[in-house]
């Protein structure tokens, strides 16, 4: 069974764990400053078909959500303590940090 409730409710997929084990002892200078992130940036550019763009890595879902929502909504739609959702996606208490 695959659950989509929260990325915090289950462990990582075995393939993710295998990849982590392969790279566990590699040294890197920090998130987004390593060869794996460089490779991921190139994969994103190829996927979207745009070479002349910037791809930025973020540290988690909440910063991604805040950045995306802030960019997508007009200034007056971003009142503190508000939540925007579609009719198909109900509000979930676990998402309120975003």
C-alpha positions in Angstrom: 0.0 0.0 0.0 1.3 3.5 -0.8 0.1 6.3 1.4 0.3 10.0 0.4 -0.8 11.4 3.8 2.6 12.8 4.8 6.3 12.2 3.9 6.9 11.8 7.6 4.7 8.8 8.2 6.8 6.1 6.4 10.4 5.2 5.9 12.3 5.7 2.6 11.8 3.4 -0.4 14.5 0.7 -0.5 16.0 2.2 -3.7 16.4 5.5 -1.9 18.1 3.7 1.0 20.4 1.8 -1.5 21.4 5.1 -3.1 22.1 6.6 0.4 24.3 3.6 1.3 26.3 4.0 -1.9 27.0 7.7 -1.2 27.1 7.6 2.6 30.9 8.0 2.9 31.2 10.7 0.2 32.3 14.1 1.4 30.3 17.0 0.2 30.5 20.7 1.1 26.8 21.1 1.9 23.4 20.9 0.5 23.2 22.1 -3.1 27.0 22.4 -3.4 27.7 18.8 -4.4 27.9 16.8 -7.6 24.6 15.1 -6.9 22.7 18.4 -6.8 24.6 19.5 -9.9 23.4 16.4 -11.7 19.9 16.9 -10.4 19.9 20.5 -11.8 20.9 19.2 -15.2 18.2 16.5 -15.1 15.6 19.2 -14.3 16.8 21.4 -17.2 16.6 18.4 -19.5 13.1 17.4 -18.2 11.7 20.9 -18.8 13.6 21.4 -22.0 15.2 24.7 -21.0 19.0 25.0 -20.7 19.2 28.8 -19.9 17.6 28.7 -16.4 18.5 28.5 -12.8 17.4 25.5 -10.7 17.6 26.1 -6.9 17.6 23.3 -4.3 15.5 23.8 -1.2 15.9 22.0 2.2 12.4 20.7 2.6 8.7 20.8 1.7 7.7 23.7 3.8 10.2 26.2 2.2 9.2 24.9 -1.2 5.5 25.4 -0.4 6.1 28.9 1.0 8.2 30.0 -2.0 5.7 28.6 -4.5 2.6 30.0 -2.8 4.2 33.4 -2.2 5.2 33.6 -5.9 1.8 32.4 -7.2 -0.6 34.5 -5.0 -1.0 38.2 -5.3 0.1 40.3 -2.3 -3.4 40.8 -0.9 -4.1 37.0 -1.1 -1.3 36.3 1.4 -2.8 37.3 4.7 -1.1 35.8 7.7 -2.7 32.6 9.0 -4.6 31.9 5.8 -4.7 28.7 3.8 -5.5 28.2 0.1 -6.7 24.9 -1.3 -8.7 23.6 -4.2 -12.1 21.9 -3.7 -10.5 18.5 -4.6 -7.7 18.8 -2.0 -9.1 19.3 1.5 -7.3 21.1 4.3 -5.0 18.9 6.3 -3.8 19.9 9.8 -0.4 18.4 9.1 0.1 20.9 6.3 -0.6 24.1 8.3 3.2 24.8 8.8 3.4 25.6 5.1 
